[in-house]
Amino acid sequence: MANVGICCMTIVTRYFKKRLNLATQFICTGMTVGALVYCPVYQWLIGYFGWRGAFQIIAGFFLNIAVVGALMRPLVLREDFDPGFLEQYKMSLTEKSKTTKNINTDPDTCCEQETSASEDFQFCENSKPNIVKYETNKERLTAFCKRVHLDIYTQPLFYLYTFGWVTFAMAYFSSLTYLVPFGINTVNLTAMQSSYLVSAMMTGEIISRILLGITFDRICTSKKIIFSGMACLVMAATFLLLSSLRNYYALLFSCVLLGLCGGGMDGIYSVFIVDFFGLKLYAAVYGYSNIITHSVGMATTVLTGKCVDATGKLESAFFIGSAAAVLSFFLCLLMRKFYLKLKFDDNIIKSVAQ
């Protein structure tokens, strides 16, 4: 499933440019709706067909992923090539156009026209990468690191991006694991009423994704980062409010507010990769950041559970979530600072080159 998620997000970034945020939010909305619908559907399948029959039907559902994937076609984009190769190709086309203008219609010079028409094929043959033989282990290791883009780990912006997402995920997902038990054991709600808390949060997520998908393609990256940080602050305050509430309808409102704050953040952070690192490095950054996110996420979930067990209060999970959201806010500020500095340096390089 992790591979399917990475492939889906990567394909969307290659097919969409102008409306990338809208397309990404559509995918994430499908995940939210799926989480809202599949849980009762799976329970009904298990009760009606048994767990063996339910697994067979679910396998049929997932088999459709292969059909949808087969309908998608790979795109060759300008970002896939090195700038030097593109410049060389542009020069080749310019020389070809000059040669074509100088060719007359004299039958004695028709061979020149045939030679000019075959220049593209000669260029493609000559521009094929040569097979390089590496003599030392250091050269082999350097080539391997470059091939799998391990140089990403040397960029401070990568760590700010990754841990900004890690702290947000810690606040939003790990803490909300205790939402239903909090409703049953602390607020004395019924199991059905507590399950509606999750539904209220999913409703807020869907609304958030729709609004962000419509509006965020018109906003610059710097303002997107500021919005993400402010959403984390509001989420931190909502966690503190949630821990003190004992009214059912107030809890529902707080859960909707949490969904509004955190619903579209996964789509926003996905688009941040393209803005920060470029389209060519999207799959590498997305994969490496998720390795760190899931590794840290497993540890923080265990630590949150230990804190709840040590204190004996489910509200402790919300306090941890609030602290993690505040930390994510400060990481967003640092991320914006590094992004603006990187953008400023790129503009200087371009102006000098011109």
C-alpha positions as CSV (number, residue, x, y, z in Angstrom):
1,M,0.0,0.0,0.0
2,A,2.9,2.4,0.7
3,N,4.2,1.8,-2.9
4,V,0.7,2.5,-4.3
5,G,0.5,5.8,-2.4
6,I,4.0,6.9,-3.6
7,C,3.1,6.0,-7.2
8,C,-0.2,7.8,-7.1
9,M,1.2,11.0,-5.7
10,T,4.2,10.9,-8.1
11,I,1.9,10.4,-11.2
12,V,-0.3,13.3,-10.2
13,T,2.7,15.7,-9.9
14,R,3.8,14.7,-13.4
15,Y,0.4,15.1,-15.0
16,F,-0.6,18.4,-13.4
17,K,1.2,21.7,-13.1
18,K,-1.2,24.6,-13.1
19,R,-3.8,22.8,-10.9
20,L,-1.4,20.6,-9.0
21,N,-2.8,21.5,-5.5
22,L,-6.4,20.8,-6.7
23,A,-5.4,17.4,-8.1
24,T,-3.5,16.4,-5.0
25,Q,-6.4,17.4,-2.7
26,F,-8.7,15.3,-4.8
27,I,-6.6,12.2,-4.2
28,C,-6.4,12.9,-0.5
29,T,-10.2,13.5,-0.4
30,G,-10.6,10.0,-1.9
31,M,-8.5,8.7,1.0
32,T,-10.7,10.5,3.5
33,V,-13.9,9.3,2.0
34,G,-12.5,5.8,1.8
35,A,-11.7,5.8,5.5
36,L,-15.3,7.1,6.2
37,V,-17.0,4.5,4.0
38,Y,-14.8,1.4,4.1
39,C,-15.0,0.8,7.9
40,P,-18.7,0.1,8.0
41,V,-18.6,-1.7,4.6
42,Y,-15.8,-4.0,5.8
43,Q,-17.7,-4.8,9.0
44,W,-20.9,-5.6,7.0
45,L,-18.9,-7.9,4.6
46,I,-17.4,-9.8,7.5
47,G,-20.7,-10.2,9.2
48,Y,-22.5,-11.4,6.0
49,F,-19.8,-13.4,4.2
50,G,-17.4,-14.2,7.0
51,W,-13.8,-13.1,7.2
52,R,-12.6,-15.4,4.4
53,G,-15.3,-14.2,1.9
54,A,-14.7,-10.6,3.0
55,F,-11.0,-10.8,2.2
56,Q,-11.8,-12.2,-1.3
57,I,-14.1,-9.3,-2.0
58,I,-11.6,-6.8,-0.6
59,A,-8.9,-8.4,-2.9
60,G,-11.3,-7.7,-5.8
61,F,-11.5,-4.1,-4.8
62,F,-7.8,-3.7,-4.7
63,L,-7.4,-5.5,-8.0
64,N,-8.9,-2.4,-9.7
65,I,-5.8,-0.5,-8.8
66,A,-3.9,-2.5,-11.4
67,V,-6.5,-1.6,-14.0
68,V,-6.4,2.1,-13.2
69,G,-2.6,2.0,-13.2
70,A,-2.5,0.4,-16.6
71,L,-4.5,3.3,-18.0
72,M,-1.9,5.8,-17.0
73,R,1.0,6.6,-19.4
74,P,4.4,7.8,-18.5
75,L,5.2,11.4,-19.5
76,V,8.6,12.7,-20.6
77,L,9.0,16.1,-19.1
78,R,11.7,18.8,-19.5
79,E,12.6,18.4,-15.8
80,D,13.8,14.8,-16.5
81,F,16.8,16.1,-18.5
82,D,19.9,17.9,-17.4
83,P,20.1,21.6,-18.3
84,G,23.3,21.0,-20.3
85,F,21.5,18.4,-22.5
86,L,18.6,20.7,-23.2
87,E,21.0,23.5,-24.1
88,Q,22.9,21.2,-26.4
89,Y,19.6,20.1,-28.1
90,K,18.5,23.7,-28.5
91,M,21.7,24.6,-30.2
92,S,21.3,21.5,-32.5
93,L,17.9,22.7,-33.5
94,T,19.2,26.2,-34.2
95,E,21.9,24.9,-36.5
96,K,19.4,22.6,-38.3
97,S,17.1,25.6,-39.0
98,K,20.0,27.6,-40.4
99,T,21.1,24.6,-42.6
100,T,17.5,24.2,-43.9
101,K,17.3,27.9,-44.9
102,N,20.5,27.6,-46.9
103,I,19.4,24.5,-48.9
104,N,18.0,25.3,-52.4
105,T,15.8,23.3,-54.6
106,D,18.5,22.2,-57.0
107,P,18.3,18.5,-57.6
108,D,22.1,18.3,-57.4
109,T,22.0,19.3,-53.8
110,C,19.1,17.1,-52.6
111,C,21.6,14.9,-50.7
112,E,22.2,17.9,-48.4
113,Q,18.5,18.0,-47.6
114,E,18.5,14.3,-46.7
115,T,21.5,14.8,-44.5
116,S,19.8,17.7,-42.7
117,A,16.7,15.7,-42.1
118,S,18.6,13.0,-40.4
119,E,20.3,15.3,-37.9
120,D,17.8,14.6,-35.1
121,F,18.6,10.9,-35.3
122,Q,22.3,11.6,-35.3
123,F,21.9,13.9,-32.3
124,C,19.9,11.3,-30.4
125,E,22.5,8.6,-31.1
126,N,25.4,10.9,-30.1
127,S,23.6,12.1,-26.9
128,K,23.2,8.7,-25.4
129,P,25.0,8.5,-22.1
130,N,28.2,6.6,-22.3
131,I,28.8,3.7,-20.0
132,V,31.3,4.8,-17.4
133,K,33.6,2.3,-15.8
134,Y,34.4,3.2,-12.2
135,E,37.9,2.2,-11.1
136,T,37.7,2.7,-7.3
137,N,35.1,1.9,-4.7
138,K,34.8,5.5,-3.8
139,E,33.8,6.3,-7.4
140,R,31.2,3.5,-7.4
141,L,29.8,4.7,-4.1
142,T,29.6,8.3,-5.3
143,A,27.8,7.2,-8.5
144,F,25.4,5.1,-6.5
145,C,24.6,7.9,-4.1
146,K,24.0,10.3,-7.0
147,R,21.7,7.7,-8.8
148,V,19.4,7.2,-5.8
149,H,19.6,11.0,-4.8
150,L,21.1,10.4,-1.3
151,D,22.5,14.0,-1.5
152,I,19.0,15.0,-0.4
153,Y,20.1,14.2,3.2
154,T,22.7,17.0,3.0
155,Q,20.1,19.7,2.6
156,P,18.8,21.4,5.7
157,L,15.4,22.2,4.1
158,F,14.8,18.4,3.7
159,Y,15.0,17.9,7.5
160,L,12.9,21.0,8.2
161,Y,10.3,19.7,5.8
162,T,10.4,16.1,7.1
163,F,10.2,17.0,10.8
164,G,7.6,19.6,10.2
165,W,5.4,16.9,8.8
166,V,6.5,14.4,11.5
167,T,5.4,16.8,14.3
168,F,2.2,17.5,12.6
169,A,1.4,13.8,12.1
170,M,2.3,13.2,15.7
171,A,-0.2,15.8,16.8
172,Y,-3.0,14.9,14.4
173,F,-2.9,11.1,14.1
174,S,-1.2,9.7,17.2
175,S,-3.2,11.9,19.6
176,L,-6.5,11.4,17.9
177,T,-6.1,7.6,18.4
178,Y,-7.5,8.3,21.9
179,L,-10.5,10.3,20.7
180,V,-13.0,7.5,20.9
181,P,-11.7,6.1,24.3
182,F,-11.8,9.7,25.6
183,G,-15.5,10.0,24.7
184,I,-16.4,6.7,26.2
185,N,-14.4,6.6,29.4
186,T,-14.0,10.3,30.3
187,V,-17.1,12.1,28.9
188,N,-19.3,9.0,29.4
189,L,-20.6,8.9,25.9
190,T,-22.0,5.8,24.2
191,A,-19.9,3.9,21.7
192,M,-22.1,5.2,18.8
193,Q,-21.8,8.8,20.0
194,S,-18.0,8.5,20.3
195,S,-17.8,7.1,16.8
196,Y,-19.6,10.2,15.6
197,L,-16.7,12.3,16.9
198,V,-14.5,10.6,14.2
199,S,-17.2,11.2,11.6
200,A,-17.3,14.9,12.6
201,M,-13.5,15.1,12.1
202,M,-13.8,13.4,8.7
203,T,-16.5,15.9,7.7
204,G,-14.1,18.8,8.6
205,E,-11.4,17.1,6.6
206,I,-13.5,16.9,3.4
207,I,-14.5,20.6,3.7
208,S,-10.9,21.6,4.3
209,R,-9.7,19.7,1.2
210,I,-12.3,21.1,-1.0
211,L,-11.6,24.7,0.1
212,L,-7.8,24.3,-0.1
213,G,-8.0,22.6,-3.5
214,I,-10.0,25.5,-5.0
215,T,-7.9,28.4,-3.4
216,F,-4.3,27.2,-2.9
217,D,-3.3,27.1,-6.6
218,R,-3.6,30.9,-6.6
219,I,-1.4,31.4,-3.5
220,C,2.4,31.7,-3.5
221,T,4.5,29.1,-1.6
222,S,5.6,31.5,1.1
223,K,2.0,32.2,2.1
224,K,1.2,28.5,2.0
225,I,3.9,27.9,4.6
226,I,2.5,30.7,6.8
227,F,-1.0,29.2,6.5
228,S,0.3,25.7,7.5
229,G,2.0,27.2,10.6
230,M,-1.2,29.1,11.6
231,A,-3.3,25.9,11.1
232,C,-0.9,24.1,13.5
233,L,-1.4,26.9,16.1
234,V,-5.2,26.7,15.9
235,M,-4.9,22.9,16.1
236,A,-2.8,23.2,19.3
237,A,-5.4,25.4,20.9
238,T,-8.2,23.1,19.9
239,F,-6.4,20.1,21.5
240,L,-6.2,22.0,24.8
241,L,-9.9,23.0,24.5
242,L,-10.9,19.4,23.6
243,S,-9.3,18.0,26.8
244,S,-11.5,20.2,29.0
245,L,-14.8,19.8,27.2
246,R,-17.5,17.5,28.6
247,N,-20.5,18.5,26.4
248,Y,-21.2,16.3,23.5
249,Y,-22.1,19.0,20.9
250,A,-19.1,21.1,21.9
251,L,-16.9,18.0,21.3
252,L,-18.5,17.6,17.9
253,F,-17.7,21.2,17.0
254,S,-14.1,20.8,18.2
255,C,-13.6,17.7,16.1
256,V,-14.9,19.5,13.0
257,L,-12.4,22.3,13.8
258,L,-9.6,19.7,14.0
259,G,-10.6,18.3,10.7
260,L,-10.6,21.8,9.1
261,C,-7.1,22.5,10.5
262,G,-5.5,19.2,9.6
263,G,-7.5,17.8,6.7
264,G,-5.6,19.3,3.8
265,M,-2.1,19.3,5.3
266,D,-1.0,16.1,3.6
267,G,-1.8,17.5,0.2
268,I,-0.1,20.8,1.0
269,Y,3.1,19.1,2.2
270,S,3.0,17.0,-1.0
271,V,3.0,20.1,-3.2
272,F,5.8,21.6,-1.0
273,I,8.1,18.9,-2.3
274,V,7.7,20.2,-5.9
275,D,8.1,23.8,-4.7
276,F,11.2,23.1,-2.6
277,F,13.1,20.4,-4.5
278,G,11.7,20.3,-8.0
279,L,9.7,17.7,-9.9
280,K,12.7,15.5,-10.7
281,L,13.4,14.8,-7.0
282,Y,9.7,14.4,-6.0
283,A,9.7,10.6,-5.7
284,A,13.0,10.5,-3.8
285,V,12.0,13.2,-1.3
286,Y,8.6,11.7,-0.8
287,G,9.9,8.3,-0.2
288,Y,12.8,9.3,2.1
289,S,10.7,11.6,4.1
290,N,8.1,8.9,4.6
291,I,10.7,6.5,5.9
292,I,11.6,9.0,8.6
293,T,8.0,9.9,9.3
294,H,6.8,6.3,9.8
295,S,9.8,5.4,11.8
296,V,9.4,8.3,14.2
297,G,5.6,7.9,14.1
298,M,5.9,4.3,15.5
299,A,8.1,5.5,18.3
300,T,5.9,8.5,19.2
301,T,2.7,6.4,19.3
302,V,4.3,4.1,21.8
303,L,5.6,7.0,23.9
304,T,2.2,8.6,23.9
305,G,0.6,5.3,25.1
306,K,3.2,5.1,27.9
307,C,2.4,8.6,29.0
308,V,-1.3,7.8,29.1
309,D,-0.7,4.7,31.1
310,A,1.6,6.5,33.5
311,T,-0.8,9.4,34.2
312,G,-4.0,7.4,33.9
313,K,-5.6,10.2,32.0
314,L,-6.5,10.1,28.4
315,E,-6.2,13.9,28.2
316,S,-2.4,13.4,28.3
317,A,-2.6,12.4,24.6
318,F,-4.2,15.7,23.7
319,F,-1.6,17.7,25.7
320,I,1.2,15.9,23.8
321,G,-0.6,16.6,20.5
322,S,-0.9,20.3,21.4
323,A,2.9,20.5,22.2
324,A,3.7,18.7,18.9
325,A,1.5,21.1,16.9
326,V,3.3,24.1,18.5
327,L,6.6,22.6,17.5
328,S,5.4,22.1,14.0
329,F,4.5,25.8,13.9
330,F,8.0,26.9,14.7
331,L,9.4,24.4,12.1
332,C,7.1,26.0,9.5
333,L,8.7,29.4,10.3
334,L,12.2,28.0,9.9
335,M,11.1,26.2,6.7
336,R,9.8,29.5,5.2
337,K,13.1,31.2,6.1
338,F,15.2,28.6,4.4
339,Y,12.9,28.5,1.4
340,L,13.1,32.3,0.9
341,K,16.9,32.2,1.2
342,L,17.1,29.3,-1.3
343,K,14.8,31.2,-3.7
344,F,16.9,34.4,-3.3
345,D,20.1,32.5,-4.1
346,D,18.6,31.0,-7.2
347,N,17.5,34.4,-8.5
348,I,21.0,35.7,-8.0
349,I,22.5,32.8,-10.0
350,K,20.0,33.3,-12.8
351,S,20.6,37.0,-13.0
352,V,24.4,36.4,-13.1
353,A,24.0,33.8,-15.8
354,Q,21.9,36.2,-17.9
